[in-house]
Every structure is written in C-alpha cells, then in structure tokens.
Amino acid sequence: MATAQIYWGDGTSDKITVTFSGNVGSSQMTVACDPNNFLTARIKNIVLKSTGGATLGMLTVSQQPRSRAYSIGYDEAYK
C-alpha cells in the first residue's frame, strides 16, 4: 500500500490522505481528511496520473465549514 498526503492549499496545514494499492489495472483507494474547523467550505481536485504521466482520472474532495464529514467524487479519464 502507498500513501500520499495532499495539502488542501487553503492556508491551513490540513491534509487529505489517500491510500492506494497501486496494482496495475485497478487500485482501491481510501480517502481521509482533517476536520474543517473554519467558516468556509473547501474543495480540492486531485489529478490521478500513471507513472508514465498519463492522466487516469480526477478525484474531487469537498468539505463543508466546521465539519469532519467530506464527500468525494471520481471521474475516469477516457481516451
């Protein structure tokens, strides 16, 4: 399993943690987020790429203000 930590980029030190198997052809992902303790909603688009640099998809994570809950959406890239 591999883990990547991505900062929200909203001026905080809060992170999104993505854990994935990295198997060729398919990979299960687990997403976790720090709580949003601020008064503004936040959204982060994460581009998923292969080791060769090809775009495989887009992971969108959004979180409402003052919330531990978050939502994720995944769009697969098509040729």
N, C-alpha and C positions, 0 to 999 in steps of 0.2 A: 504494500500500500504506500502511496505517496501522498504528501500533504502540502498544500500551498496556502499561504496566508496573504490576503489581499487587503490593503487598507481601503476604507470607504472613500478617502480623499475629500472628506468634508471638514478638515481642520482638526479632527479628533485623532486619537491614536487607536480608535476602534477598528476591528478587523472582521473580515469574512474568512472562514476557514473551510477549504474544500479538500476533501479526502477522496482519492480515487484509486482504482486498482491498476490502471494503465495497461490493461490487457489489449492486445491487438484486436480490432474489430468491434469491441464493445467494452465499456468500463462503467461500473456502478460508481456513482458519486454521492457523497454525503456532504451537506452544506450546513454550517453553523455560524451564528453571528453573535457579536457582543450586543448587549441591550442598547437601545437608542434612548439615552437619558436627556435628549434635547427637545426643543419645541418645534422642530422642523422634520418633515419626512425626508427620507433619503432613498436614492435608487442608484444601483451600480450595474453597468453592463460589462460582462467579462467575456472576452473573445477566447474561445477554445481553439487551439491550434495543434496540429500534429508536430512531431519532432522535425519534419521537413518544412514546416512553416505554413502548410495549407490550413485554411480556416475550416474547422469542423462544425462549429456552431456558436451560439451566443447564449450565455447564461445571464439572466436578469434577476437581480435580488433587490427587493424593495422592503422598506421598513417604516412604519408609521411612528410619529413622535411619541416619546415616553412609553415605549413598548419593547417587550422582549420578543414578541412574535414577528415573523418576517414571512415574505412569500417569495417563491422562485418560479421562474418560467424558463423553458429551454426551447430554442429554435435551432433545428438542424440545418446545416448548410447543404444546399443542393447544387449540383453542377449544371 
